[in-house]
């Protein structure tokens, strides 16, 4: 399980993004955000990039222990469904069906 540090902001998003992408490339399917306390919009972008990377590998990604401030940002940007594993599976199935027709 990949576990980012206490901060996921514009100041460290690039490094954290790359660490997470390496973990996902290695087969990781869960990211534990219980240590994260400081976030900004870069955190939302990072989670979306991780989810996209997992989807591109045919996996769904689960985010656990989201801090309340990050949940608020995710809701504010209207991307809650994009970060849900069930939605990713449905989206992958819909995309595959669309490509075959």
Secondary structure, 3 states (H helix, E strand, C coil): CECCCCEECCCCHHHHHHHHHHHHHCCCCEEECCCCCEECHHHHHHHHHHHHHHHHCCCCCEEECCCHHHHHHHHHCCCCHHHCHHHHHHHHHHHHHHHHC
